[in-house]
């Protein structure tokens, strides 16, 4: 997951670090929520309003989400690569044969 770590380093270059650490976290959290909301709003328009799916638009919006995610991880002292690896390990344990509806329904 080295590419995630490289991305995280590049994303950090454009983070405003001239504000207090608490404000950085607040800015990043709000930005992440806002960008995720933009993805949701766009998909809502595709699914419910009949807009055509524009993969370039989705990619741009997801890129903004990724930037905020990478910088939240950085601010928390976490490696985006480690987060990705831990998440995959969790999913492999939860769904060893890939997604199965019954396993999802019976999760504790």
C-alpha positions in Angstrom: 0.0 0.0 0.0 3.0 2.2 -0.6 1.2 4.3 -3.2 -1.2 5.4 -0.5 1.7 6.6 1.6 3.2 8.4 -1.4 -0.2 10.1 -2.0 -0.4 11.1 1.6 3.0 12.8 1.4 2.0 14.7 -1.7 -1.4 15.7 -0.2 0.3 17.1 2.9 2.2 19.6 0.7 -1.0 21.5 0.1 -2.4 21.5 3.7 -2.6 24.8 5.4 -0.4 24.3 8.5 -0.4 27.9 9.6 -3.3 27.4 11.9 -3.5 25.6 15.3 -3.6 21.8 15.3 -7.2 21.8 16.6 -8.3 24.0 13.8 -6.5 21.8 11.3 -8.5 18.9 12.5 -11.8 20.8 12.5 -11.0 22.1 9.0 -10.2 18.6 7.7 -13.2 16.9 9.4 -15.6 19.5 8.0 -14.0 19.3 4.6 -14.2 15.5 4.5 -17.9 15.6 5.4 -18.5 18.3 2.8 -16.8 16.5 0.0 -18.4 13.2 0.9 -21.7 15.1 0.8 -20.9 16.4 -2.7 -20.3 12.8 -3.8 -23.7 11.7 -2.3 -25.5 14.7 -3.8 -24.1 13.9 -7.3 -25.0 10.3 -7.1 -28.5 11.2 -5.9 -28.9 13.3 -9.1 -27.7 10.3 -11.2 -30.0 7.8 -9.5 -33.1 9.9 -8.7 -33.0 12.8 -11.1 -32.0 11.0 -14.3 -28.6 12.8 -14.8 -26.1 10.8 -16.8 -23.2 9.3 -14.8 -20.0 11.3 -15.6 -17.0 9.2 -14.4 -14.8 12.2 -14.6 -17.0 14.1 -12.2 -17.1 11.1 -9.8 -13.3 10.9 -10.0 -12.8 14.5 -9.2 -15.2 14.4 -6.2 -13.6 11.2 -4.9 -10.2 12.8 -5.3 -11.3 15.6 -3.0 -12.5 13.1 -0.5 -9.2 11.3 -0.7 -7.2 14.5 -0.1 -9.1 15.2 3.1 -8.9 11.6 4.2 -5.2 11.5 3.7 -4.7 14.7 5.7 -7.0 13.5 8.5 -4.8 10.4 8.8 -1.7 12.6 8.7 -3.0 14.9 11.4 -3.8 11.8 13.6 -0.3 10.4 13.0 -1.6 7.5 10.9 -0.4 6.0 7.7 -3.0 5.8 4.9 -1.2 2.7 3.7 -1.6 1.1 7.2 -5.2 2.1 7.3 -5.9 0.5 3.9 -4.1 -2.8 5.0 -6.0 -3.0 8.3 -9.3 -2.4 6.5 -8.6 -5.2 4.0 -7.6 -7.6 6.8 -10.8 -6.8 8.6 -12.9 -7.4 5.5 -11.1 -10.7 4.7 -11.9 -11.9 8.2 -15.5 -10.7 8.0 -16.1 -12.0 4.5 -13.6 -14.7 3.8 -15.4 -15.8 0.6 -16.2 -12.2 -0.5 -19.5 -10.5 0.4 -22.2 -12.8 1.5 -25.6 -11.3 2.5 -26.1 -13.8 5.3 -22.8 -12.9 6.9 -23.7 -9.3 6.8 -27.1 -9.9 8.4 -25.7 -12.1 11.1 -22.9 -9.7 12.2 -22.6 -9.2 15.9 
